[in-house]
Amino acid sequence: MSEGKHTIFERISRKSKPKDVMHITARESAQISRENRRITDAIEKERKRKNVPESEYLTTMRNPDNVVEFDDLHTYFFTDIGTVKAVDGVSFDIPKGKTVGVVGESGCGKSVTSLSLMQLVQRPQGQIVKGAIRFDSGEKVYDIAKTPTNVMETIRGSKISMIFQEPMTSLNPVFRAGDQIDEVISLHNPQMSKEEVKNLSLEMIDMVGIANKEGVYNMYPHELSGGMRQRIMITMALACKPRLIIADEPTTALDVTIQAQILALLRDLKDKINSSIMLITHDLGVVAEMADYVVVMYAGRVVERGQALEVYKEPCHPYTIGLMASKPVSNRQVRRLYSIPGSVPNPINMPSYCYFRDRCNKRFEKCNGPYPEEIRITETHSVSCYLFDDREFRD
């Protein structure tokens, strides 16, 4: 994965970008495409190797109490007008048995982070180019960024499962709900008979609070309501009792009553199967209800993280404060909800300074410097902002 003395990551960083990515010539686009192919071909060649020794992708956890550790993760998309750094150095942990809420505006990198963990980033354009994702399966610890595809297929759906954002597009419309649940179970439990698989599917349908389990088992997705389809998705995700559940905005497009039911269901089932949840959402109310820890992302980077109570009680980063202010509050009448001014920087030509600087109402001279390092406010609460340079936590 190197050319000459430079690694692929260094080549990407050194690669020239057009001055104006909105108006580039055909020659510039072709040059970028050729360079992208060289980079992605090298990564794909490394990834498609067969008989990879376990020593290359097995590792150890930094903290044995964590189920997942993101360590300086970089996931890029190589487009014809430049490289989009969708995830640009993300680091945070998911403790065992806990719920971690990942929040931020649309396009901040939440879903790409979770897809990187599942190895579902669209290839060859999308690639993990640097960093590690350590996952404790209970038997072995894998570095997902280096794990071969054939090994990942035994982990995905069994040890790590995902509840996707829109169940109607995630469920296959030509297969009955029961058949789709059966497929997940039989794929990871080949020793089970068809009867045992069906019985387990019915048991899981019953567990997610569906009364007519036999009827729903034989229904097609279009015959189910939005809430029922979401429960079927949860059934498929929990069928193999995974150690980690990724919930990518699981309450989108559901009415408030059904949202509350789905969240309560997830919380109860997590405790029943002793699992952890990575909850991706832009709804701060959902995070306040569900999460033990909060990770706030902006433009592909983590700007603040900590225990949910800490972040909600004392939000530090101006972006987090802006998100809190833009949320409707009960018993308070306002003519217009607050919205953070400005827009996210161009993802292809990201600035060298703080990505939020141009939208920040608290910026000062120091903000013109390089991107701020992570500063610890308390042992568990940290923020990337120059406002807190003098408040660094010390043991």
VEXDREN-2710 file (C-alpha; in Angstrom, 1 decimal):
% VEXDREN-2710
k/r/px/py/pz
1/MET/0.0/0.0/0.0
2/SER/2.8/2.4/-0.8
3/GLU/4.4/4.0/-3.7
4/GLY/8.1/5.0/-3.3
5/LYS/8.7/6.4/0.1
6/HIS/5.1/7.7/0.6
7/THR/2.1/5.9/2.0
8/ILE/-1.2/6.0/0.3
9/PHE/-2.5/8.4/3.0
10/GLU/0.5/10.7/2.4
11/ARG/-0.1/10.6/-1.4
12/ILE/-3.8/11.6/-0.9
13/SER/-2.7/14.5/1.4
14/ARG/-0.1/15.7/-1.0
15/LYS/-2.4/15.3/-4.1
16/SER/-3.0/18.7/-5.8
17/LYS/-6.6/19.9/-5.9
18/PRO/-8.1/22.4/-8.4
19/LYS/-8.4/25.9/-7.1
20/ASP/-12.1/26.0/-7.9
21/VAL/-13.7/22.5/-7.7
22/MET/-17.0/23.8/-9.1
23/HIS/-15.4/24.8/-12.4
24/ILE/-12.7/22.4/-13.5
25/THR/-11.6/21.5/-17.0
26/ALA/-12.0/18.1/-18.6
27/ARG/-8.2/17.7/-18.4
28/GLU/-8.2/18.3/-14.6
29/SER/-11.0/15.9/-14.1
30/ALA/-9.3/13.2/-16.1
31/GLN/-6.1/13.8/-14.2
32/ILE/-7.9/13.4/-10.9
33/SER/-9.6/10.3/-12.1
34/ARG/-6.3/8.7/-13.1
35/GLU/-4.8/9.5/-9.7
36/ASN/-7.9/8.1/-7.9
37/ARG/-7.7/4.9/-9.9
38/ARG/-4.0/4.4/-8.9
39/ILE/-4.9/4.9/-5.2
40/THR/-8.0/2.8/-5.1
41/ASP/-6.5/0.0/-7.2
42/ALA/-3.6/-0.3/-4.7
43/ILE/-6.1/-0.4/-1.8
44/GLU/-8.4/-2.9/-3.5
45/LYS/-5.4/-5.1/-4.4
46/GLU/-4.4/-5.2/-0.7
47/ARG/-8.0/-5.9/0.4
48/LYS/-8.7/-8.7/-2.1
49/ARG/-5.7/-10.8/-1.1
50/LYS/-6.6/-14.4/-0.2
51/ASN/-5.4/-16.5/2.8
52/VAL/-4.5/-13.4/4.8
53/PRO/-2.9/-14.5/8.1
54/GLU/-4.9/-13.7/11.3
55/SER/-1.9/-11.8/12.7
56/GLU/-2.6/-9.0/10.2
57/TYR/-6.1/-8.2/11.4
58/LEU/-6.3/-9.5/15.0
59/THR/-5.4/-7.0/17.7
60/THR/-6.1/-6.1/21.3
61/MET/-8.4/-3.5/22.8
62/ARG/-6.9/-0.4/24.4
63/ASN/-9.6/-0.7/27.1
64/PRO/-11.2/-4.2/27.7
65/ASP/-14.4/-2.5/28.9
66/ASN/-15.1/-1.3/25.3
67/VAL/-16.8/-3.3/22.6
68/VAL/-15.6/-0.9/19.8
69/GLU/-12.8/1.6/19.6
70/PHE/-12.6/4.1/16.6
71/ASP/-8.9/5.2/16.5
72/ASP/-8.1/8.1/14.0
73/LEU/-10.4/6.7/11.3
74/HIS/-10.2/8.3/7.8
75/THR/-12.8/7.2/5.2
76/TYR/-12.6/9.0/1.9
77/PHE/-14.6/9.1/-1.3
78/PHE/-12.5/9.5/-4.5
79/THR/-14.6/11.6/-7.0
80/ASP/-13.9/13.0/-10.4
81/ILE/-13.6/16.5/-8.9
82/GLY/-11.4/15.6/-5.9
83/THR/-11.3/13.6/-2.7
84/VAL/-14.1/14.0/-0.2
85/LYS/-12.9/13.4/3.3
86/ALA/-16.2/12.1/4.7
87/VAL/-14.6/10.8/7.9
88/ASP/-11.5/12.7/8.8
89/GLY/-9.7/11.4/11.9
90/VAL/-12.6/10.2/14.1
91/SER/-11.8/8.7/17.5
92/PHE/-14.3/7.5/20.1
93/ASP/-15.2/4.4/22.1
94/ILE/-18.4/2.4/22.6
95/PRO/-18.4/0.7/26.1
96/LYS/-19.9/-2.7/26.6
97/GLY/-23.6/-2.6/27.5
98/LYS/-23.9/1.1/26.8
99/THR/-25.6/3.3/24.2
100/VAL/-23.5/5.9/22.4
101/GLY/-25.4/8.6/20.5
102/VAL/-23.7/10.1/17.4
103/VAL/-25.3/13.4/16.5
104/GLY/-24.7/16.2/14.0
105/GLU/-26.1/17.8/10.8
106/SER/-26.9/15.7/7.7
107/GLY/-23.6/15.0/5.9
108/CYS/-21.4/15.3/9.0
109/GLY/-20.1/11.7/8.6
110/LYS/-22.3/9.8/11.1
111/SER/-23.6/7.2/8.7
112/VAL/-20.2/6.8/6.9
113/THR/-18.6/6.1/10.3
114/SER/-21.1/3.3/10.9
115/LEU/-20.8/1.9/7.4
116/SER/-17.0/1.8/7.8
117/LEU/-17.6/-0.3/10.9
118/MET/-19.8/-2.7/8.8
119/GLN/-17.4/-2.6/5.8
120/LEU/-20.4/-1.4/3.7
121/VAL/-18.8/1.8/2.3
122/GLN/-19.4/1.8/-1.5
123/ARG/-16.2/0.6/-3.1
124/PRO/-14.0/1.3/-5.0
125/GLN/-14.7/5.0/-4.7
126/GLY/-15.2/4.8/-0.9
127/GLN/-12.2/3.5/1.1
128/ILE/-10.8/3.4/4.6
129/VAL/-7.4/4.9/4.0
130/LYS/-6.1/5.3/7.6
131/GLY/-6.9/4.4/11.2
132/ALA/-8.2/1.4/13.1
133/ILE/-11.6/0.1/14.2
134/ARG/-11.1/-2.4/17.0
135/PHE/-14.0/-4.7/17.7
136/ASP/-14.3/-7.2/20.5
137/SER/-16.4/-10.1/19.3
138/GLY/-16.1/-11.9/22.6
139/GLU/-13.7/-14.5/21.3
140/LYS/-11.3/-12.4/19.2
141/VAL/-10.5/-8.7/18.7
142/TYR/-10.6/-7.6/15.1
143/ASP/-9.3/-4.5/13.4
144/ILE/-12.2/-4.0/11.0
145/ALA/-10.2/-1.7/8.8
146/LYS/-7.9/-4.6/7.9
147/THR/-10.2/-7.6/8.2
148/PRO/-10.7/-9.5/4.9
149/THR/-14.1/-9.6/3.3
150/ASN/-14.7/-13.3/3.9
151/VAL/-14.0/-13.0/7.6
152/MET/-16.1/-9.8/7.8
153/GLU/-19.1/-11.8/6.3
154/THR/-19.1/-14.0/9.5
155/ILE/-19.1/-10.9/11.7
156/ARG/-21.6/-8.7/9.9
157/GLY/-25.1/-9.6/10.9
158/SER/-23.9/-12.0/13.6
159/LYS/-21.7/-10.0/15.9
160/ILE/-22.5/-6.5/14.5
161/SER/-25.9/-5.8/13.1
162/MET/-27.5/-2.6/11.7
163/ILE/-31.0/-1.2/11.7
164/PHE/-31.1/0.9/8.6
165/GLN/-32.8/4.3/8.2
166/GLU/-35.8/3.4/6.0
167/PRO/-37.2/-0.1/6.4
168/MET/-39.3/0.0/3.2
169/THR/-36.1/0.3/1.1
170/SER/-34.2/-2.1/3.3
171/LEU/-36.7/-5.0/3.2
172/ASN/-37.0/-7.0/0.0
173/PRO/-40.5/-6.4/-1.4
174/VAL/-40.8/-9.8/-3.1
175/PHE/-40.0/-11.9/0.0
176/ARG/-42.2/-12.4/3.0
177/ALA/-41.1/-10.9/6.3
178/GLY/-40.5/-14.3/7.9
179/ASP/-38.3/-15.6/5.0
180/GLN/-36.1/-12.5/5.4
181/ILE/-35.6/-13.1/9.1
182/ASP/-35.0/-16.9/8.5
183/GLU/-32.3/-16.0/6.0
184/VAL/-30.3/-14.1/8.6
185/ILE/-30.5/-16.8/11.2
186/SER/-29.8/-19.7/8.8
187/LEU/-26.8/-17.9/7.3
188/HIS/-25.0/-17.6/10.6
189/ASN/-26.3/-20.8/12.1
190/PRO/-26.0/-23.5/9.4
191/GLN/-26.4/-26.3/11.9
192/MET/-30.0/-25.3/12.7
193/SER/-32.9/-27.1/10.9
194/LYS/-35.6/-25.2/9.0
195/GLU/-38.0/-25.8/11.8
196/GLU/-35.6/-24.5/14.4
197/VAL/-34.9/-21.4/12.3
198/LYS/-38.7/-20.7/11.9
199/ASN/-39.3/-21.2/15.6
200/LEU/-36.5/-18.8/16.5
201/SER/-37.9/-16.2/14.0
202/LEU/-41.3/-16.4/15.5
203/GLU/-39.8/-16.1/19.0
204/MET/-37.9/-12.9/17.9
205/ILE/-41.1/-11.5/16.3
206/ASP/-42.9/-12.0/19.5
207/MET/-40.0/-10.4/21.4
208/VAL/-40.3/-7.1/19.5
209/GLY/-44.0/-6.8/20.6
210/ILE/-45.9/-8.0/17.5
211/ALA/-49.0/-9.8/18.7
212/ASN/-50.0/-11.7/15.5
213/LYS/-46.6/-13.3/15.0
214/GLU/-47.7/-16.1/12.7
215/GLY/-49.7/-13.7/10.5
216/VAL/-46.8/-11.1/10.2
217/TYR/-44.3/-13.9/9.5
218/ASN/-46.3/-14.7/6.3
219/MET/-46.8/-11.1/5.2
220/TYR/-45.0/-9.0/2.6
221/PRO/-43.4/-5.7/3.6
222/HIS/-46.1/-3.6/1.8
223/GLU/-48.8/-5.3/3.9
224/LEU/-47.2/-3.9/7.1
225/SER/-47.4/-0.4/8.6
226/GLY/-44.2/1.7/9.0
227/GLY/-43.9/0.8/12.7
228/MET/-44.4/-2.9/12.0
229/ARG/-41.7/-2.8/9.2
230/GLN/-39.3/-1.1/11.6
231/ARG/-40.0/-3.9/14.2
232/ILE/-39.2/-6.5/11.5
233/MET/-35.9/-4.7/10.8
234/ILE/-35.1/-4.8/14.6
235/THR/-36.0/-8.5/14.6
236/MET/-33.5/-9.2/11.8
237/ALA/-30.8/-7.1/13.5
238/LEU/-31.3/-8.9/16.9
239/ALA/-31.9/-12.4/15.5
240/CYS/-28.3/-13.6/16.2
241/LYS/-28.0/-11.6/19.5
242/PRO/-25.1/-9.3/18.3
243/ARG/-22.7/-7.6/20.6
244/LEU/-23.2/-4.3/18.9
245/ILE/-26.4/-2.9/17.3
246/ILE/-26.0/0.1/14.9
247/ALA/-29.3/2.1/14.8
248/ASP/-29.1/4.6/11.9
249/GLU/-32.0/7.0/12.7
250/PRO/-34.4/4.2/13.5
251/THR/-37.4/6.5/14.1
252/THR/-37.2/8.5/10.9
253/ALA/-40.6/8.9/9.2
254/LEU/-42.5/7.4/12.1
255/ASP/-45.1/9.3/14.1
256/VAL/-44.3/10.4/17.7
257/THR/-46.2/7.6/19.4
258/ILE/-44.5/4.9/17.3
259/GLN/-41.1/6.6/17.8
260/ALA/-41.5/6.3/21.6
261/GLN/-42.5/2.6/21.3
262/ILE/-39.5/1.8/19.0
263/LEU/-37.0/3.6/21.4
264/ALA/-38.4/1.8/24.4
265/LEU/-38.2/-1.5/22.6
266/LEU/-34.6/-0.9/21.6
267/ARG/-33.7/0.0/25.2
268/ASP/-35.4/-3.1/26.6
269/LEU/-34.0/-5.5/24.0
270/LYS/-30.4/-4.2/24.5
271/ASP/-30.6/-5.2/28.2
272/LYS/-32.2/-8.6/27.4
273/ILE/-29.4/-9.7/25.0
274/ASN/-26.6/-7.7/26.9
275/SER/-25.6/-5.7/23.8
276/SER/-24.3/-2.2/23.0
277/ILE/-26.0/0.4/20.8
278/MET/-24.5/2.9/18.4
279/LEU/-27.4/5.3/17.9
280/ILE/-27.1/7.6/14.9
281/THR/-29.5/10.6/14.8
282/HIS/-29.9/14.3/14.4
283/ASP/-32.7/14.4/17.0
284/LEU/-31.2/15.6/20.3
285/GLY/-34.4/14.5/22.1
286/VAL/-33.8/10.9/21.1
287/VAL/-30.2/11.1/22.3
288/ALA/-31.3/12.6/25.7
289/GLU/-33.7/9.7/26.2
290/MET/-31.5/6.8/25.0
291/ALA/-27.8/7.6/25.2
292/ASP/-25.3/7.1/28.0
293/TYR/-22.6/8.9/26.0
294/VAL/-22.8/11.5/23.2
295/VAL/-20.4/12.1/20.3
296/VAL/-21.0/15.3/18.3
297/MET/-19.7/15.3/14.7
298/TYR/-19.2/18.2/12.3
299/ALA/-17.8/18.0/8.8
300/GLY/-16.3/14.6/9.3
301/ARG/-14.7/15.2/12.7
302/VAL/-15.6/14.8/16.3
303/VAL/-15.9/18.2/17.9
304/GLU/-17.2/17.2/21.3
305/ARG/-17.8/13.9/23.2
306/GLY/-18.6/12.9/26.8
307/GLN/-21.2/11.4/29.0
308/ALA/-24.8/12.5/28.0
309/LEU/-25.4/14.3/31.2
310/GLU/-22.1/16.3/30.9
311/VAL/-22.8/17.3/27.3
312/TYR/-26.4/18.3/27.9
313/LYS/-25.7/20.1/31.2
314/GLU/-22.6/22.0/30.0
315/PRO/-22.2/21.9/26.2
316/CYS/-18.8/23.4/25.3
317/HIS/-18.3/23.6/21.6
318/PRO/-20.2/26.5/19.9
319/TYR/-21.6/23.9/17.4
320/THR/-23.1/21.8/20.2
321/ILE/-24.6/24.9/21.8
322/GLY/-26.1/25.8/18.4
323/LEU/-27.6/22.3/18.0
324/MET/-29.1/22.6/21.5
325/ALA/-30.6/26.1/20.8
326/SER/-32.2/24.9/17.5
327/LYS/-34.2/22.2/19.3
328/PRO/-37.8/22.9/20.2
329/VAL/-38.4/23.1/24.0
330/SER/-41.7/22.4/25.7
331/ASN/-43.4/25.2/27.7
332/ARG/-41.5/27.8/25.8
333/GLN/-43.0/29.8/23.0
334/VAL/-40.8/31.3/20.3
335/ARG/-41.7/32.9/17.0
336/ARG/-38.8/31.2/15.2
337/LEU/-36.4/28.4/16.1
338/TYR/-32.7/29.3/16.1
339/SER/-30.7/28.1/13.1
340/ILE/-26.9/28.1/12.9
341/PRO/-25.9/30.7/10.3
342/GLY/-23.7/29.9/7.3
343/SER/-23.0/26.5/5.7
344/VAL/-20.6/23.6/5.9
345/PRO/-17.3/24.1/4.1
346/ASN/-16.8/22.5/0.7
347/PRO/-15.9/18.9/1.5
348/ILE/-13.3/18.7/-1.3
349/ASN/-11.4/21.9/-0.2
350/MET/-11.6/21.8/3.5
351/PRO/-9.8/24.6/5.3
352/SER/-6.7/24.1/7.5
353/TYR/-8.3/26.0/10.4
354/CYS/-11.4/25.0/12.5
355/TYR/-14.1/23.9/10.1
356/PHE/-16.7/25.7/12.2
357/ARG/-14.9/29.0/12.4
358/ASP/-16.7/30.8/9.6
359/ARG/-20.1/30.0/11.3
360/CYS/-19.0/30.6/14.9
361/ASN/-20.2/33.6/16.9
362/LYS/-17.5/33.1/19.4
363/ARG/-14.5/33.0/17.2
364/PHE/-11.4/35.1/18.0
365/GLU/-7.9/35.6/16.8
366/LYS/-6.5/32.2/17.8
367/CYS/-9.2/30.5/15.7
368/ASN/-7.2/31.6/12.6
369/GLY/-4.6/29.0/13.5
370/PRO/-4.5/25.3/12.7
371/TYR/-7.4/22.9/13.5
372/PRO/-7.6/22.8/17.4
373/GLU/-6.5/19.7/19.2
374/GLU/-8.9/17.8/21.5
375/ILE/-8.9/19.3/25.0
376/ARG/-10.2/17.4/28.0
377/ILE/-12.6/19.3/30.1
378/THR/-13.1/16.4/32.6
379/GLU/-11.9/12.9/32.6
380/THR/-14.8/11.8/30.3
381/HIS/-15.7/15.1/28.6
382/SER/-13.5/16.6/25.7
383/VAL/-13.9/19.3/23.1
384/SER/-11.9/20.6/20.1
385/CYS/-12.1/24.3/20.5
386/TYR/-9.6/27.1/21.3
387/LEU/-12.1/28.6/23.9
388/PHE/-11.0/25.9/26.3
389/ASP/-7.2/26.0/26.0
390/ASP/-6.8/27.0/29.6
391/ARG/-9.3/24.4/31.0
392/GLU/-7.4/21.2/30.1
393/PHE/-8.1/18.4/32.5
394/ARG/-5.1/17.0/34.5
395/ASP/-4.9/13.9/36.6
END
